């Protein structure tokens, strides 16, 4: 289950992770990097956002969805 955007946890994010579904495995590393940068630039808009507690803060984990790709491709 995804978490809602949380400004408190967001301020403590020390790592960013992106989970890509199999349907995007043929994308180039450059295309994935561009989409990842856009998704992590506005994490509150991501469809599937999770925060994982770590010793030093939180890791932000965004699972890419087709809606996310469509949203950032328009930008």
C-alpha positions as protocol buffer text, in pm:
chain_id: "A"
residue {
  index: 1
  type: UNK
  ca { x: 0 y: 0 z: 0 }
}
residue {
  index: 2
  type: UNK
  ca { x: 133 y: 340 z: -98 }
}
residue {
  index: 3
  type: UNK
  ca { x: 181 y: 620 z: 146 }
}
residue {
  index: 4
  type: UNK
  ca { x: 57 y: 970 z: 94 }
}
residue {
  index: 5
  type: UNK
  ca { x: 311 y: 1246 z: 44 }
}
residue {
  index: 6
  type: UNK
  ca { x: 443 y: 1344 z: 387 }
}
residue {
  index: 7
  type: UNK
  ca { x: 638 y: 1671 z: 425 }
}
residue {
  index: 8
  type: UNK
  ca { x: 794 y: 1552 z: 754 }
}
residue {
  index: 9
  type: UNK
  ca { x: 932 y: 1229 z: 606 }
}
residue {
  index: 10
  type: UNK
  ca { x: 1019 y: 1409 z: 284 }
}
residue {
  index: 11
  type: UNK
  ca { x: 1250 y: 1642 z: 477 }
}
residue {
  index: 12
  type: UNK
  ca { x: 1433 y: 1334 z: 608 }
}
residue {
  index: 13
  type: UNK
  ca { x: 1478 y: 1155 z: 273 }
}
residue {
  index: 14
  type: UNK
  ca { x: 1838 y: 1039 z: 234 }
}
residue {
  index: 15
  type: UNK
  ca { x: 1792 y: 794 z: -56 }
}
residue {
  index: 16
  type: UNK
  ca { x: 1577 y: 782 z: -369 }
}
residue {
  index: 17
  type: UNK
  ca { x: 1473 y: 457 z: -536 }
}
residue {
  index: 18
  type: UNK
  ca { x: 1264 y: 392 z: -845 }
}
residue {
  index: 19
  type: UNK
  ca { x: 1095 y: 62 z: -920 }
}
residue {
  index: 20
  type: UNK
  ca { x: 1037 y: -2 z: -1289 }
}
residue {
  index: 21
  type: UNK
  ca { x: 774 y: -260 z: -1397 }
}
residue {
  index: 22
  type: UNK
  ca { x: 876 y: -516 z: -1661 }
}
residue {
  index: 23
  type: UNK
  ca { x: 687 y: -330 z: -1933 }
}
residue {
  index: 24
  type: UNK
  ca { x: 963 y: -65 z: -1930 }
}
residue {
  index: 25
  type: UNK
  ca { x: 1261 y: -303 z: -1945 }
}
residue {
  index: 26
  type: UNK
  ca { x: 1335 y: -209 z: -2307 }
}
residue {
  index: 27
  type: UNK
  ca { x: 1374 y: 163 z: -2224 }
}
residue {
  index: 28
  type: UNK
  ca { x: 1722 y: 308 z: -2244 }
}
residue {
  index: 29
  type: UNK
  ca { x: 1906 y: 408 z: -1927 }
}
residue {
  index: 30
  type: UNK
  ca { x: 1893 y: 772 z: -2041 }
}
residue {
  index: 31
  type: UNK
  ca { x: 1514 y: 765 z: -2083 }
}
residue {
  index: 32
  type: UNK
  ca { x: 1468 y: 602 z: -1744 }
}
residue {
  index: 33
  type: UNK
  ca { x: 1703 y: 854 z: -1579 }
}
residue {
  index: 34
  type: UNK
  ca { x: 1507 y: 1145 z: -1729 }
}
residue {
  index: 35
  type: UNK
  ca { x: 1172 y: 1010 z: -1608 }
}
residue {
  index: 36
  type: UNK
  ca { x: 1316 y: 924 z: -1264 }
}
residue {
  index: 37
  type: UNK
  ca { x: 1447 y: 1278 z: -1222 }
}
residue {
  index: 38
  type: UNK
  ca { x: 1107 y: 1424 z: -1310 }
}
residue {
  index: 39
  type: UNK
  ca { x: 920 y: 1185 z: -1080 }
}
residue {
  index: 40
  type: UNK
  ca { x: 1148 y: 1250 z: -784 }
}
residue {
  index: 41
  type: UNK
  ca { x: 1133 y: 1625 z: -846 }
}
residue {
  index: 42
  type: UNK
  ca { x: 762 y: 1616 z: -759 }
}
residue {
  index: 43
  type: UNK
  ca { x: 709 y: 1307 z: -542 }
}
residue {
  index: 44
  type: UNK
  ca { x: 371 y: 1426 z: -419 }
}
residue {
  index: 45
  type: UNK
  ca { x: 232 y: 1368 z: -768 }
}
residue {
  index: 46
  type: UNK
  ca { x: 353 y: 1007 z: -794 }
}
residue {
  index: 47
  type: UNK
  ca { x: 79 y: 744 z: -805 }
}
residue {
  index: 48
  type: UNK
  ca { x: 273 y: 494 z: -593 }
}
residue {
  index: 49
  type: UNK
  ca { x: 494 y: 655 z: -330 }
}
residue {
  index: 50
  type: UNK
  ca { x: 640 y: 480 z: -27 }
}
residue {
  index: 51
  type: UNK
  ca { x: 877 y: 585 z: 248 }
}
residue {
  index: 52
  type: UNK
  ca { x: 1106 y: 323 z: 398 }
}
residue {
  index: 53
  type: UNK
  ca { x: 1247 y: 398 z: 743 }
}
residue {
  index: 54
  type: UNK
  ca { x: 1623 y: 373 z: 771 }
}
residue {
  index: 55
  type: UNK
  ca { x: 1867 y: 441 z: 1052 }
}
residue {
  index: 56
  type: UNK
  ca { x: 1964 y: 776 z: 903 }
}
residue {
  index: 57
  type: UNK
  ca { x: 1624 y: 891 z: 772 }
}
residue {
  index: 58
  type: UNK
  ca { x: 1392 y: 767 z: 499 }
}
residue {
  index: 59
  type: UNK
  ca { x: 1427 y: 623 z: 152 }
}
residue {
  index: 60
  type: UNK
  ca { x: 1170 y: 752 z: -96 }
}
residue {
  index: 61
  type: UNK
  ca { x: 1050 y: 472 z: -325 }
}
residue {
  index: 62
  type: UNK
  ca { x: 846 y: 553 z: -633 }
}
residue {
  index: 63
  type: UNK
  ca { x: 699 y: 269 z: -839 }
}
residue {
  index: 64
  type: UNK
  ca { x: 654 y: 388 z: -1196 }
}
residue {
  index: 65
  type: UNK
  ca { x: 302 y: 365 z: -1339 }
}
residue {
  index: 66
  type: UNK
  ca { x: 178 y: 437 z: -1692 }
}
residue {
  index: 67
  type: UNK
  ca { x: -2 y: 743 z: -1553 }
}
residue {
  index: 68
  type: UNK
  ca { x: 323 y: 877 z: -1410 }
}
residue {
  index: 69
  type: UNK
  ca { x: 502 y: 829 z: -1742 }
}
residue {
  index: 70
  type: UNK
  ca { x: 222 y: 1005 z: -1927 }
}
residue {
  index: 71
  type: UNK
  ca { x: 220 y: 1293 z: -1679 }
}
residue {
  index: 72
  type: UNK
  ca { x: 593 y: 1363 z: -1696 }
}
residue {
  index: 73
  type: UNK
  ca { x: 611 y: 1306 z: -2074 }
}
residue {
  index: 74
  type: UNK
  ca { x: 376 y: 1599 z: -2122 }
}
residue {
  index: 75
  type: UNK
  ca { x: 605 y: 1823 z: -1913 }
}
